[in-house]
Every structure is written in C-alpha cells, then in structure tokens.
Amino acid sequence: MTAAPAIPALRGFLTPPTDEETLTMFVPTDAKEVEIEAHIKDHWLSRQMREKEGFTELRPHMKIPEPFRANNLTAGVLRGPGRVPVPPVAWVEAGGKSLVSITYLGEELCGHPGIVHGGFLATMLDEGMARCSFGALPHNVGMTANLNINYRAPAMANNYVVLRAETIRVEGRKAEVTGRIETLPEKEGDAPVVLAEATGIFVSPKQAAMMKNVFPVQ
C-alpha cells in the first residue's frame, strides 16, 4: 500500500507510450486549447509532414510519466494557459537525421511585453536539437555539450512557431546539430521569419545504457 502511489510512475518508465499513443494522450480542456489543437493538427505544414516518408509524428513531452511532468520545466512548469497551453507536436526523421515541431507560445513567456523571452527560445532549441540527435547516438541518449545561439528577430507572444533541427555530423558518441526557430506561415509558399538560429554538440554519456534503463521514455 505504501508503494501504491509510485506504481503509475514506475509503469510509465518501464512501458512508455508509443509515439502514436502520445498523439491521443492530450485532451483540450477549454476553448483556447481546442482552437490551438485544431490549428496545429489541420495546418498545411502538419499535413505536409505527415506525407513525408521516414518521419514519425509524436508529442515528445507525453513520453514523460505524468507524476514527473510537474517537475519538468517544459512539460510541466511552463505548460498551461498563457505559457505553452498545448504540448508541441513533432515529426522526427529516422536515424536522428532531422526534426520539425510546432508550438504555440503564450503571453506569460515574455521577457519584454509581448516578446517571448530569449531564454525560453534557447530552451526550445536545446531540447529540440537534442531530441533530433537521439536517433543518431548510442542508446538514443544525448546530453548538451555546447550550444550557440544567434537571435535574428523578436518572437511575438500568442503565436505559433516552428522549430527545425538537422544532425549534420556524427562521430561516435558525439553529434553536431543545427537548428532554428521560425514563424509558422499561414499559407503554403509564404516565407517564414527566422527568429533564432543555433548550433550545438550533443554527446551520448558513457553511462547511456544505464540511463536508458532508468528513463526509457525518449
């Protein structure tokens, strides 16, 4: 009985949801979430990504067992009304080659009024680029060794953004990745505005096999 509260979390670690299952785990709870969810789901970029061979659609944050999300920065602390109301949707190319994700950013993520904090954009790039590299690294685990960011334009709050990442080089346990965050064009063919660009190095730790056994949700 004492261990009962830990059982759901343990089950989440040992039998994480499939990529396909993560797409059904989030249920909007208010009109704003319904609107955002529908916009992402039906957007031309989402439809385009679903048609590309070699890509898997998922919600990465939903891989984290629910009891642990409250202690996770992007899946818990910054998730909710005014922040990131709907978990981002991502498409990951097999072998850790590339990643595309769509996120809605609310007004409570600002540094200056109406402008999303650059530190949050850095967090997005850090997580997105790392997630991109997983499939190219031993045991699908990678940790940030280096991250360089150049900010190109203000990211306005209450808007959708696209994160794109590409693994450009892999040497043993090390992967070099480029990434950028840009606006989400309403019409196909319209050019997005690049908001931030980054390069990074992600390394699979020597204890990666053990880490995957402890936290096999990526």
N, CA and C atoms as a LAMMPS dump frame, in Angstrom:
ITEM: TIMESTEP
0
ITEM: NUMBER OF ATOMS
654
ITEM: BOX BOUNDS ff ff ff
-5.0000000000000000e+02 5.0000000000000000e+02
-5.0000000000000000e+02 5.0000000000000000e+02
-5.0000000000000000e+02 5.0000000000000000e+02
ITEM: ATOMS id mol type element x y z
1 1 1 N 0.817 -1.206 0
2 1 2 C 0 0 0
3 1 3 C 0.854 1.26 0
4 2 1 N 1.989 1.196 0.725
5 2 2 C 2.88 2.347 0.767
6 2 3 C 3.439 2.668 -0.61
7 3 1 N 3.723 1.638 -1.383
8 3 2 C 4.324 1.825 -2.705
9 3 3 C 3.298 2.136 -3.779
10 4 1 N 2.013 2.042 -3.464
11 4 2 C 0.975 2.193 -4.476
12 4 3 C 1.069 3.481 -5.278
13 5 1 N 1.332 4.665 -4.646
14 5 2 C 1.412 5.893 -5.443
15 5 3 C 2.519 5.893 -6.485
16 6 1 N 3.552 5.086 -6.266
17 6 2 C 4.685 5.062 -7.192
18 6 3 C 4.462 4.128 -8.362
19 7 1 N 3.433 3.276 -8.277
20 7 2 C 3.232 2.271 -9.311
21 7 3 C 2.949 2.887 -10.676
22 8 1 N 2.064 3.911 -10.793
23 8 2 C 1.845 4.501 -12.125
24 8 3 C 3.109 5.085 -12.743
25 9 1 N 3.947 5.735 -11.915
26 9 2 C 5.189 6.304 -12.429
27 9 3 C 6.136 5.202 -12.893
28 10 1 N 6.234 4.127 -12.099
29 10 2 C 7.105 3.014 -12.47
30 10 3 C 6.632 2.375 -13.766
31 11 1 N 5.317 2.225 -13.906
32 11 2 C 4.766 1.645 -15.121
33 11 3 C 5.074 2.537 -16.326
34 12 1 N 5.039 3.873 -16.1
35 12 2 C 5.335 4.802 -17.184
36 12 3 C 6.765 4.692 -17.656
37 13 1 N 7.693 4.414 -16.737
38 13 2 C 9.089 4.258 -17.107
39 13 3 C 9.33 2.94 -17.847
40 14 1 N 8.742 1.869 -17.34
41 14 2 C 9.024 0.548 -17.892
42 14 3 C 8.28 0.299 -19.194
43 15 1 N 7.102 0.861 -19.339
44 15 2 C 6.316 0.677 -20.561
45 15 3 C 5.838 2.04 -21.064
46 16 1 N 6.751 2.855 -21.57
47 16 2 C 6.372 4.189 -22.062
48 16 3 C 5.421 4.067 -23.246
49 17 1 N 4.59 5.082 -23.463
50 17 2 C 3.661 5.036 -24.597
51 17 3 C 4.407 5.055 -25.919
52 18 1 N 3.797 4.488 -26.929
53 18 2 C 4.38 4.552 -28.261
54 18 3 C 4.249 5.968 -28.8
55 19 1 N 4.983 6.251 -29.875
56 19 2 C 4.88 7.571 -30.496
57 19 3 C 3.438 7.849 -30.912
58 20 1 N 2.799 6.846 -31.489
59 20 2 C 1.419 7.013 -31.942
60 20 3 C 0.483 7.283 -30.764
61 21 1 N 0.705 6.604 -29.664
62 21 2 C -0.152 6.785 -28.489
63 21 3 C -0.033 8.183 -27.895
64 22 1 N 1.153 8.796 -28.001
65 22 2 C 1.31 10.134 -27.432
66 22 3 C 0.406 11.153 -28.111
67 23 1 N -0.009 10.872 -29.352
68 23 2 C -0.835 11.817 -30.093
69 23 3 C -2.267 11.861 -29.582
70 24 1 N -2.671 10.873 -28.79
71 24 2 C -4.04 10.83 -28.27
72 24 3 C -4.095 11.092 -26.771
73 25 1 N -2.96 11.351 -26.149
74 25 2 C -2.914 11.474 -24.69
75 25 3 C -3.299 12.858 -24.185
76 26 1 N -3.247 13.866 -25.059
77 26 2 C -3.635 15.21 -24.638
78 26 3 C -5.067 15.491 -25.074
79 27 1 N -5.876 15.963 -24.116
80 27 2 C -7.268 16.316 -24.405
81 27 3 C -7.482 17.773 -24.017
82 28 1 N -7.81 18.656 -24.972
83 28 2 C -8.04 20.065 -24.651
84 28 3 C -9.133 20.226 -23.603
85 29 1 N -8.947 21.214 -22.721
86 29 2 C -9.901 21.411 -21.628
87 29 3 C -10.664 22.723 -21.714
88 30 1 N -10.296 23.6 -22.642
89 30 2 C -11.041 24.844 -22.805
90 30 3 C -11.029 25.255 -24.271
91 31 1 N -11.766 26.327 -24.563
92 31 2 C -11.939 26.744 -25.955
93 31 3 C -10.62 27.135 -26.603
94 32 1 N -9.732 27.782 -25.844
95 32 2 C -8.452 28.197 -26.409
96 32 3 C -7.615 26.988 -26.79
97 33 1 N -7.569 25.998 -25.923
98 33 2 C -6.806 24.792 -26.225
99 33 3 C -7.392 24.059 -27.424
100 34 1 N -8.717 24.023 -27.52
101 34 2 C -9.36 23.389 -28.675
102 34 3 C -8.958 24.096 -29.958
103 35 1 N -8.932 25.432 -29.918
104 35 2 C -8.56 26.223 -31.092
105 35 3 C -7.114 25.96 -31.508
106 36 1 N -6.214 25.972 -30.536
107 36 2 C -4.795 25.756 -30.833
108 36 3 C -4.568 24.348 -31.363
109 37 1 N -5.186 23.364 -30.7
110 37 2 C -5.027 21.97 -31.109
111 37 3 C -5.497 21.767 -32.55
112 38 1 N -6.642 22.342 -32.884
113 38 2 C -7.183 22.193 -34.234
114 38 3 C -6.292 22.877 -35.262
115 39 1 N -5.747 24.042 -34.899
116 39 2 C -4.902 24.779 -35.84
117 39 3 C -3.637 23.993 -36.156
118 40 1 N -3.014 23.441 -35.129
119 40 2 C -1.792 22.656 -35.353
120 40 3 C -2.113 21.392 -36.148
121 41 1 N -3.153 20.705 -35.755
122 41 2 C -3.496 19.432 -36.388
123 41 3 C -3.817 19.588 -37.869
124 42 1 N -4.527 20.686 -38.212
125 42 2 C -5.008 20.838 -39.587
126 42 3 C -4.146 21.758 -40.439
127 43 1 N -3.068 22.288 -39.886
128 43 2 C -2.236 23.231 -40.631
129 43 3 C -1.581 22.533 -41.825
130 44 1 N -1.34 23.3 -42.881
131 44 2 C -0.752 22.705 -44.091
132 44 3 C 0.605 22.084 -43.816
133 45 1 N 1.393 22.664 -42.882
134 45 2 C 2.709 22.09 -42.584
135 45 3 C 2.557 20.724 -41.92
136 46 1 N 1.581 20.595 -41.024
137 46 2 C 1.34 19.304 -40.387
138 46 3 C 0.945 18.26 -41.425
139 47 1 N 0.06 18.624 -42.31
140 47 2 C -0.36 17.684 -43.354
141 47 3 C 0.823 17.314 -44.251
142 48 1 N 1.665 18.303 -44.549
143 48 2 C 2.837 18.053 -45.385
144 48 3 C 3.808 17.09 -44.708
145 49 1 N 4.039 17.293 -43.41
146 49 2 C 4.982 16.438 -42.699
147 49 3 C 4.461 15.002 -42.595
148 50 1 N 3.153 14.841 -42.45
149 50 2 C 2.58 13.5 -42.336
150 50 3 C 2.763 12.697 -43.624
151 51 1 N 2.93 13.379 -44.732
152 51 2 C 3.071 12.697 -46.022
153 51 3 C 4.522 12.337 -46.332
154 52 1 N 5.464 12.845 -45.54
155 52 2 C 6.875 12.589 -45.821
156 52 3 C 7.291 11.215 -45.304
157 53 1 N 7.956 10.466 -46.154
158 53 2 C 8.441 9.149 -45.754
159 53 3 C 9.598 9.279 -44.773
160 54 1 N 9.661 8.354 -43.834
161 54 2 C 10.769 8.321 -42.893
162 54 3 C 10.573 9.167 -41.656
163 55 1 N 9.437 9.854 -41.537
164 55 2 C 9.18 10.706 -40.378
165 55 3 C 8.11 10.081 -39.48
166 56 1 N 8.299 10.233 -38.174
167 56 2 C 7.336 9.759 -37.19
168 56 3 C 6.758 10.948 -36.445
169 57 1 N 5.441 10.999 -36.337
170 57 2 C 4.763 12.083 -35.619
171 57 3 C 4.549 11.67 -34.16
172 58 1 N 4.797 12.603 -33.253
173 58 2 C 4.615 12.3 -31.835
174 58 3 C 4.534 13.583 -31.014
175 59 1 N 4.18 13.431 -29.751
176 59 2 C 4.257 14.508 -28.763
177 59 3 C 5.309 14.068 -27.738
178 60 1 N 6.559 14.538 -27.87
179 60 2 C 7.642 14.062 -27.004
180 60 3 C 7.366 14.224 -25.518
181 61 1 N 6.728 15.328 -25.113
182 61 2 C 6.51 15.562 -23.682
183 61 3 C 5.593 14.524 -23.058
184 62 1 N 4.738 13.92 -23.864
185 62 2 C 3.819 12.934 -23.322
186 62 3 C 4.502 11.604 -23.026
187 63 1 N 5.764 11.473 -23.424
188 63 2 C 6.539 10.28 -23.08
189 63 3 C 6.927 10.278 -21.6
190 64 1 N 6.947 11.456 -20.996
191 64 2 C 7.318 11.571 -19.587
192 64 3 C 6.139 11.123 -18.73
193 65 1 N 6.338 10.184 -17.797
194 65 2 C 5.231 9.75 -16.944
195 65 3 C 4.57 10.936 -16.247
196 66 1 N 3.263 10.927 -16.192
197 66 2 C 2.516 12.071 -15.662
198 66 3 C 2.972 12.514 -14.278
199 67 1 N 3.272 11.6 -13.335
200 67 2 C 3.693 12.059 -12
201 67 3 C 4.976 12.887 -12.017
202 68 1 N 5.765 12.796 -13.092
203 68 2 C 7.034 13.503 -13.158
204 68 3 C 6.959 14.792 -13.972
205 69 1 N 5.855 15.01 -14.662
206 69 2 C 5.771 16.196 -15.516
207 69 3 C 5.776 17.489 -14.709
208 70 1 N 5.215 17.468 -13.521
209 70 2 C 5.156 18.684 -12.703
210 70 3 C 6.544 19.199 -12.367
211 71 1 N 7.532 18.318 -12.362
212 71 2 C 8.909 18.704 -12.043
213 71 3 C 9.77 18.874 -13.277
214 72 1 N 9.137 18.861 -14.448
215 72 2 C 9.86 19.05 -15.701
216 72 3 C 9.589 20.459 -16.2
217 73 1 N 10.63 21.18 -16.605
218 73 2 C 10.489 22.593 -16.966
219 73 3 C 9.495 22.812 -18.099
220 74 1 N 9.692 22.138 -19.222
221 74 2 C 8.858 22.419 -20.396
222 74 3 C 7.595 21.565 -20.456
223 75 1 N 7.632 20.376 -19.878
224 75 2 C 6.451 19.509 -19.906
225 75 3 C 5.506 19.79 -18.752
226 76 1 N 5.988 20.525 -17.739
227 76 2 C 5.163 20.772 -16.567
228 76 3 C 5.108 22.222 -16.137
229 77 1 N 6.233 22.754 -15.686
230 77 2 C 6.259 24.106 -15.129
231 77 3 C 5.791 25.154 -16.132
232 78 1 N 6.236 25.05 -17.374
233 78 2 C 5.898 26.044 -18.39
234 78 3 C 4.734 25.608 -19.271
235 79 1 N 4.091 24.514 -18.925
236 79 2 C 2.941 24.026 -19.68
237 79 3 C 1.662 24.539 -19.035
238 80 1 N 0.763 25.119 -19.832
239 80 2 C -0.51 25.553 -19.29
240 80 3 C -0.967 26.866 -19.891
241 81 1 N -2.122 27.363 -19.465
242 81 2 C -2.687 28.591 -20.015
243 81 3 C -1.723 29.768 -19.917
244 82 1 N -1.583 30.503 -21.015
245 82 2 C -0.708 31.666 -21.041
246 82 3 C 0.75 31.338 -21.283
247 83 1 N 1.108 30.069 -21.211
248 83 2 C 2.503 29.669 -21.414
249 83 3 C 2.58 28.789 -22.673
250 84 1 N 2.652 27.468 -22.485
251 84 2 C 2.538 26.537 -23.614
252 84 3 C 1.272 25.73 -23.365
253 85 1 N 0.12 26.22 -23.831
254 85 2 C -1.15 25.595 -23.475
255 85 3 C -1.371 24.209 -24.062
256 86 1 N -0.709 23.915 -25.18
257 86 2 C -0.872 22.624 -25.855
258 86 3 C 0.506 22.011 -26.071
259 87 1 N 0.715 20.748 -25.684
260 87 2 C 2.028 20.12 -25.889
261 87 3 C 2.447 20.172 -27.358
262 88 1 N 3.686 20.534 -27.634
263 88 2 C 4.159 20.62 -29.026
264 88 3 C 4.024 19.278 -29.754
265 89 1 N 3.805 19.381 -31.052
266 89 2 C 3.772 18.204 -31.919
267 89 3 C 5.055 18.2 -32.743
268 90 1 N 5.692 17.029 -32.856
269 90 2 C 6.966 16.938 -33.577
270 90 3 C 6.932 15.818 -34.599
271 91 1 N 7.76 15.991 -35.616
272 91 2 C 7.996 14.944 -36.619
273 91 3 C 9.496 14.691 -36.636
274 92 1 N 9.884 13.452 -36.354
275 92 2 C 11.298 13.091 -36.239
276 92 3 C 11.666 12.136 -37.359
277 93 1 N 12.735 12.457 -38.065
278 93 2 C 13.198 11.601 -39.155
279 93 3 C 14.014 10.445 -38.612
280 94 1 N 13.823 9.272 -39.178
281 94 2 C 14.522 8.067 -38.739
282 94 3 C 16.027 8.274 -38.754
283 95 1 N 16.696 7.687 -37.769
284 95 2 C 18.14 7.789 -37.689
285 95 3 C 18.633 9.088 -37.096
286 96 1 N 17.73 9.864 -36.515
287 96 2 C 18.139 11.128 -35.91
288 96 3 C 18.617 12.154 -36.914
289 97 1 N 18.075 12.096 -38.131
290 97 2 C 18.553 12.996 -39.188
291 97 3 C 18 14.411 -39.058
292 98 1 N 16.716 14.539 -38.748
293 98 2 C 16.128 15.865 -38.659
294 98 3 C 14.866 15.833 -37.815
295 99 1 N 14.384 17.023 -37.473
296 99 2 C 13.182 17.165 -36.647
297 99 3 C 12.474 18.457 -37.014
298 100 1 N 11.155 18.42 -36.999
299 100 2 C 10.322 19.61 -37.176
300 100 3 C 9.258 19.583 -36.085
301 101 1 N 9.017 20.692 -35.416
302 101 2 C 7.97 20.731 -34.4
303 101 3 C 7.228 22.056 -34.464
304 102 1 N 5.975 22.035 -33.998
305 102 2 C 5.135 23.225 -33.956
306 102 3 C 4.704 23.465 -32.519
307 103 1 N 4.835 24.722 -32.066
308 103 2 C 4.494 25.084 -30.692
309 103 3 C 3.755 26.411 -30.678
310 104 1 N 2.789 26.531 -29.783
311 104 2 C 2.125 27.818 -29.556
312 104 3 C 2.694 28.423 -28.281
313 105 1 N 3.107 29.689 -28.349
314 105 2 C 3.739 30.371 -27.219
315 105 3 C 2.827 31.473 -26.694
316 106 1 N 2.472 31.4 -25.416
317 106 2 C 1.555 32.35 -24.811
318 106 3 C 2.229 33.588 -24.252
319 107 1 N 1.399 34.474 -23.683
320 107 2 C 1.867 35.792 -23.249
321 107 3 C 2.627 35.774 -21.925
322 108 1 N 2.622 34.654 -21.207
323 108 2 C 3.326 34.593 -19.923
324 108 3 C 4.766 34.105 -20.063
325 109 1 N 5.244 33.987 -21.289
326 109 2 C 6.62 33.548 -21.547
327 109 3 C 7.511 34.723 -21.952
328 110 1 N 7.066 35.936 -21.681
329 110 2 C 7.743 37.122 -22.192
330 110 3 C 8.893 37.602 -21.31
331 111 1 N 9.882 38.223 -21.962
332 111 2 C 10.923 38.967 -21.27
333 111 3 C 10.55 40.434 -21.293
334 112 1 N 10.307 40.959 -22.492
335 112 2 C 9.733 42.288 -22.693
336 112 3 C 8.26 42.108 -23.032
337 113 1 N 7.416 43.098 -22.762
338 113 2 C 5.985 42.958 -23.031
339 113 3 C 5.7 42.522 -24.472
340 114 1 N 5.022 41.403 -24.603
341 114 2 C 4.625 40.917 -25.914
342 114 3 C 5.691 40.169 -26.675
343 115 1 N 6.901 40.075 -26.119
344 115 2 C 8.011 39.411 -26.805
345 115 3 C 8.489 38.23 -25.965
346 116 1 N 8.488 37.045 -26.545
347 116 2 C 8.9 35.837 -25.829
348 116 3 C 10.359 35.956 -25.368
349 117 1 N 10.608 35.553 -24.153
350 117 2 C 11.947 35.619 -23.562
351 117 3 C 12.945 34.786 -24.373
352 118 1 N 14.105 35.371 -24.641
353 118 2 C 15.13 34.65 -25.396
354 118 3 C 15.592 33.39 -24.695
355 119 1 N 15.519 33.38 -23.373
356 119 2 C 15.913 32.178 -22.634
357 119 3 C 14.982 31.01 -22.902
358 120 1 N 13.708 31.318 -23.139
359 120 2 C 12.791 30.234 -23.46
360 120 3 C 13.063 29.696 -24.86
361 121 1 N 13.37 30.58 -25.793
362 121 2 C 13.741 30.127 -27.13
363 121 3 C 14.991 29.246 -27.062
364 122 1 N 15.934 29.62 -26.204
365 122 2 C 17.152 28.816 -26.034
366 122 3 C 16.807 27.43 -25.489
367 123 1 N 15.864 27.382 -24.556
368 123 2 C 15.436 26.095 -24.012
369 123 3 C 14.795 25.239 -25.089
370 124 1 N 13.967 25.861 -25.918
371 124 2 C 13.353 25.124 -27.026
372 124 3 C 14.406 24.548 -27.965
373 125 1 N 15.382 25.362 -28.318
374 125 2 C 16.437 24.899 -29.212
375 125 3 C 17.247 23.776 -28.571
376 126 1 N 17.563 23.946 -27.306
377 126 2 C 18.331 22.936 -26.58
378 126 3 C 17.611 21.59 -26.616
379 127 1 N 16.332 21.591 -26.248
380 127 2 C 15.582 20.335 -26.196
381 127 3 C 15.307 19.776 -27.597
382 128 1 N 14.917 20.649 -28.521
383 128 2 C 14.583 20.182 -29.863
384 128 3 C 15.778 19.625 -30.609
385 129 1 N 16.908 20.3 -30.509
386 129 2 C 18.104 19.823 -31.194
387 129 3 C 18.618 18.532 -30.566
388 130 1 N 18.529 18.439 -29.248
389 130 2 C 18.932 17.202 -28.583
390 130 3 C 18.033 16.056 -29.016
391 131 1 N 16.732 16.305 -29.03
392 131 2 C 15.784 15.266 -29.43
393 131 3 C 16.043 14.813 -30.866
394 132 1 N 16.421 15.742 -31.713
395 132 2 C 16.751 15.411 -33.099
396 132 3 C 17.906 14.422 -33.154
397 133 1 N 18.892 14.604 -32.305
398 133 2 C 20.123 13.8 -32.371
399 133 3 C 19.987 12.413 -31.773
400 134 1 N 18.949 12.179 -30.97
401 134 2 C 18.863 10.921 -30.229
402 134 3 C 19.016 9.697 -31.124
403 135 1 N 18.303 9.688 -32.24
404 135 2 C 18.336 8.52 -33.104
405 135 3 C 19.673 8.261 -33.755
406 136 1 N 20.574 9.241 -33.698
407 136 2 C 21.902 9.09 -34.296
408 136 3 C 22.953 8.701 -33.266
409 137 1 N 22.562 8.665 -31.984
410 137 2 C 23.529 8.429 -30.913
411 137 3 C 23.311 7.071 -30.261
412 138 1 N 24.372 6.502 -29.649
413 138 2 C 24.235 5.217 -28.957
414 138 3 C 23.141 5.272 -27.891
415 139 1 N 22.293 4.261 -27.876
416 139 2 C 21.229 4.107 -26.876
417 139 3 C 20.192 5.227 -26.928
418 140 1 N 20.206 6.008 -27.999
419 140 2 C 19.218 7.085 -28.173
420 140 3 C 19.21 8.069 -27.006
421 141 1 N 20.377 8.349 -26.483
422 141 2 C 20.506 9.303 -25.375
423 141 3 C 21.575 10.319 -25.726
424 142 1 N 21.268 11.599 -25.525
425 142 2 C 22.253 12.64 -25.782
426 142 3 C 22.096 13.783 -24.8
427 143 1 N 23.216 14.361 -24.394
428 143 2 C 23.204 15.49 -23.47
429 143 3 C 23.969 16.652 -24.102
430 144 1 N 23.553 17.866 -23.779
431 144 2 C 24.127 19.052 -24.399
432 144 3 C 25.546 19.306 -23.903
433 145 1 N 26.479 19.396 -24.843
434 145 2 C 27.861 19.74 -24.512
435 145 3 C 28.164 21.187 -24.886
436 146 1 N 27.484 21.676 -25.922
437 146 2 C 27.727 23.041 -26.389
438 146 3 C 26.498 23.528 -27.139
439 147 1 N 26.148 24.812 -26.925
440 147 2 C 25.008 25.397 -27.622
441 147 3 C 25.291 26.867 -27.891
442 148 1 N 25.254 27.262 -29.166
443 148 2 C 25.482 28.651 -29.569
444 148 3 C 24.248 29.162 -30.298
445 149 1 N 23.761 30.338 -29.882
446 149 2 C 22.515 30.862 -30.431
447 149 3 C 22.702 32.287 -30.936
448 150 1 N 22.128 32.56 -32.086
449 150 2 C 22.049 33.914 -32.619
450 150 3 C 20.573 34.276 -32.772
451 151 1 N 20.179 35.386 -32.153
452 151 2 C 18.788 35.837 -32.241
453 151 3 C 18.656 36.771 -33.438
454 152 1 N 17.656 36.494 -34.286
455 152 2 C 17.508 37.227 -35.539
456 152 3 C 16.348 38.209 -35.544
457 153 1 N 15.266 37.904 -34.821
458 153 2 C 14.086 38.769 -34.824
459 153 3 C 13.282 38.483 -33.565
460 154 1 N 12.476 39.454 -33.105
461 154 2 C 11.65 39.221 -31.917
462 154 3 C 10.62 38.122 -32.169
463 155 1 N 10.436 37.289 -31.164
464 155 2 C 9.4 36.256 -31.229
465 155 3 C 8.185 36.789 -30.477
466 156 1 N 7.132 37.105 -31.202
467 156 2 C 5.957 37.704 -30.589
468 156 3 C 5.109 36.642 -29.891
469 157 1 N 4.61 36.993 -28.709
470 157 2 C 3.794 36.066 -27.932
471 157 3 C 2.441 35.841 -28.59
472 158 1 N 1.748 34.809 -28.116
473 158 2 C 0.435 34.424 -28.655
474 158 3 C 0.52 34.111 -30.148
475 159 1 N 1.56 33.374 -30.487
476 159 2 C 1.78 32.978 -31.871
477 159 3 C 2.346 31.564 -31.937
478 160 1 N 2.254 30.976 -33.126
479 160 2 C 2.818 29.655 -33.38
480 160 3 C 4.235 29.807 -33.934
481 161 1 N 5.112 28.898 -33.526
482 161 2 C 6.474 28.887 -34.075
483 161 3 C 6.818 27.469 -34.516
484 162 1 N 7.769 27.399 -35.423
485 162 2 C 8.267 26.112 -35.923
486 162 3 C 9.728 25.975 -35.521
487 163 1 N 10.081 24.838 -34.967
488 163 2 C 11.482 24.529 -34.679
489 163 3 C 11.943 23.483 -35.681
490 164 1 N 13.061 23.769 -36.332
491 164 2 C 13.653 22.829 -37.278
492 164 3 C 15.071 22.51 -36.834
493 165 1 N 15.419 21.235 -36.854
494 165 2 C 16.766 20.82 -36.465
495 165 3 C 17.269 19.757 -37.435
496 166 1 N 18.583 19.713 -37.604
497 166 2 C 19.197 18.746 -38.516
498 166 3 C 20.538 18.293 -37.95
499 167 1 N 20.727 16.997 -37.896
500 167 2 C 22.012 16.437 -37.468
501 167 3 C 22.948 16.427 -38.672
502 168 1 N 24.028 17.174 -38.584
503 168 2 C 24.899 17.329 -39.747
504 168 3 C 26.17 16.493 -39.673
505 169 1 N 26.509 16.005 -38.475
506 169 2 C 27.717 15.181 -38.362
507 169 3 C 27.628 14.321 -37.102
508 170 1 N 28.056 13.074 -37.223
509 170 2 C 28.089 12.162 -36.08
510 170 3 C 29.444 11.496 -36.028
511 171 1 N 30.082 11.566 -34.877
512 171 2 C 31.371 10.903 -34.658
513 171 3 C 31.292 10.138 -33.345
514 172 1 N 31.077 8.822 -33.44
515 172 2 C 30.987 8.009 -32.235
516 172 3 C 29.841 8.447 -31.345
517 173 1 N 30.198 8.943 -30.146
518 173 2 C 29.175 9.353 -29.176
519 173 3 C 28.814 10.827 -29.303
520 174 1 N 29.301 11.509 -30.335
521 174 2 C 29.086 12.948 -30.456
522 174 3 C 28.335 13.275 -31.743
523 175 1 N 27.332 14.159 -31.63
524 175 2 C 26.563 14.596 -32.793
525 175 3 C 26.562 16.119 -32.855
526 176 1 N 26.77 16.646 -34.06
527 176 2 C 26.704 18.093 -34.287
528 176 3 C 25.372 18.4 -34.962
529 177 1 N 24.638 19.368 -34.4
530 177 2 C 23.283 19.653 -34.852
531 177 3 C 23.114 21.149 -35.095
532 178 1 N 22.373 21.485 -36.137
533 178 2 C 21.976 22.87 -36.364
534 178 3 C 20.473 22.982 -36.131
535 179 1 N 20.026 24.164 -35.755
536 179 2 C 18.605 24.34 -35.509
537 179 3 C 18.183 25.785 -35.689
538 180 1 N 16.898 25.99 -35.838
539 180 2 C 16.367 27.346 -35.919
540 180 3 C 14.908 27.347 -35.495
541 181 1 N 14.47 28.5 -35.014
542 181 2 C 13.06 28.723 -34.715
543 181 3 C 12.571 29.799 -35.663
544 182 1 N 11.425 29.559 -36.266
545 182 2 C 10.882 30.498 -37.239
546 182 3 C 9.375 30.609 -37.069
547 183 1 N 8.789 31.621 -37.668
548 183 2 C 7.345 31.768 -37.61
549 183 3 C 6.666 30.69 -38.447
550 184 1 N 5.384 30.461 -38.163
551 184 2 C 4.6 29.47 -38.894
552 184 3 C 3.756 30.187 -39.943
553 185 1 N 4.123 30.101 -41.217
554 185 2 C 3.359 30.79 -42.267
555 185 3 C 1.94 30.251 -42.37
556 186 1 N 0.998 31.143 -42.542
557 186 2 C -0.392 30.721 -42.68
558 186 3 C -0.634 30.056 -44.027
559 187 1 N 0.031 30.54 -45.075
560 187 2 C -0.173 30 -46.409
561 187 3 C 1.071 29.25 -46.884
562 188 1 N 0.869 28.108 -47.496
563 188 2 C 1.987 27.351 -48.045
564 188 3 C 2.664 28.165 -49.137
565 189 1 N 3.965 28.233 -49.079
566 189 2 C 4.729 29.016 -50.04
567 189 3 C 5.188 30.341 -49.488
568 190 1 N 4.536 30.837 -48.424
569 190 2 C 4.985 32.077 -47.793
570 190 3 C 6.287 31.822 -47.027
571 191 1 N 7.19 32.787 -47.06
572 191 2 C 8.477 32.632 -46.385
573 191 3 C 8.327 32.922 -44.896
574 192 1 N 8.844 32.044 -44.036
575 192 2 C 8.799 32.308 -42.602
576 192 3 C 9.847 33.339 -42.203
577 193 1 N 9.672 33.917 -41.029
578 193 2 C 10.675 34.815 -40.45
579 193 3 C 11.514 34.003 -39.47
580 194 1 N 12.83 33.986 -39.677
581 194 2 C 13.722 33.273 -38.765
582 194 3 C 13.892 34.105 -37.496
583 195 1 N 13.586 33.506 -36.355
584 195 2 C 13.653 34.199 -35.071
585 195 3 C 14.961 33.942 -34.328
586 196 1 N 15.478 32.735 -34.447
587 196 2 C 16.738 32.382 -33.783
588 196 3 C 17.364 31.198 -34.501
589 197 1 N 18.691 31.178 -34.532
590 197 2 C 19.443 30.082 -35.139
591 197 3 C 20.462 29.564 -34.136
592 198 1 N 20.786 28.287 -34.231
593 198 2 C 21.707 27.712 -33.249
594 198 3 C 22.524 26.576 -33.847
595 199 1 N 23.675 26.354 -33.244
596 199 2 C 24.48 25.156 -33.496
597 199 3 C 24.754 24.524 -32.138
598 200 1 N 24.883 23.22 -32.122
599 200 2 C 25.121 22.557 -30.848
600 200 3 C 25.827 21.232 -31.014
601 201 1 N 26.421 20.779 -29.929
602 201 2 C 27.065 19.465 -29.874
603 201 3 C 26.4 18.679 -28.747
604 202 1 N 25.987 17.466 -29.076
605 202 2 C 25.293 16.614 -28.116
606 202 3 C 26.035 15.292 -28.007
607 203 1 N 26.252 14.856 -26.775
608 203 2 C 27.091 13.695 -26.513
609 203 3 C 26.305 12.629 -25.776
610 204 1 N 26.462 11.406 -26.223
611 204 2 C 25.877 10.274 -25.511
612 204 3 C 26.825 9.881 -24.383
613 205 1 N 26.418 9.997 -23.121
614 205 2 C 27.311 9.693 -21.997
615 205 3 C 27.765 8.233 -21.998
616 206 1 N 28.869 7.984 -21.331
617 206 2 C 29.376 6.613 -21.249
618 206 3 C 28.385 5.708 -20.526
619 207 1 N 27.589 6.299 -19.615
620 207 2 C 26.604 5.514 -18.873
621 207 3 C 25.232 5.553 -19.554
622 208 1 N 25.205 5.813 -20.87
623 208 2 C 23.935 5.979 -21.585
624 208 3 C 23.047 4.744 -21.485
625 209 1 N 23.641 3.551 -21.531
626 209 2 C 22.839 2.328 -21.456
627 209 3 C 22.084 2.269 -20.139
628 210 1 N 22.734 2.64 -19.058
629 210 2 C 22.084 2.634 -17.752
630 210 3 C 21.02 3.725 -17.679
631 211 1 N 21.296 4.897 -18.24
632 211 2 C 20.345 5.994 -18.229
633 211 3 C 19.065 5.604 -18.948
634 212 1 N 19.196 4.893 -20.054
635 212 2 C 18.019 4.492 -20.821
636 212 3 C 17.168 3.527 -20.028
637 213 1 N 17.809 2.669 -19.229
638 213 2 C 17.057 1.732 -18.402
639 213 3 C 16.308 2.451 -17.292
640 214 1 N 16.907 3.547 -16.793
641 214 2 C 16.276 4.296 -15.726
642 214 3 C 15.178 5.2 -16.258
643 215 1 N 15.387 5.76 -17.461
644 215 2 C 14.452 6.735 -18.013
645 215 3 C 14.225 6.469 -19.494
646 216 1 N 13.599 5.331 -19.83
647 216 2 C 13.457 4.928 -21.235
648 216 3 C 12.242 5.533 -21.905
649 217 1 N 12.136 6.86 -21.934
650 217 2 C 10.92 7.462 -22.453
651 217 3 C 11.175 8.33 -23.671
652 218 1 N 12.42 8.461 -24.108
653 218 2 C 12.696 9.361 -25.232
654 218 3 C 12.442 8.661 -26.558
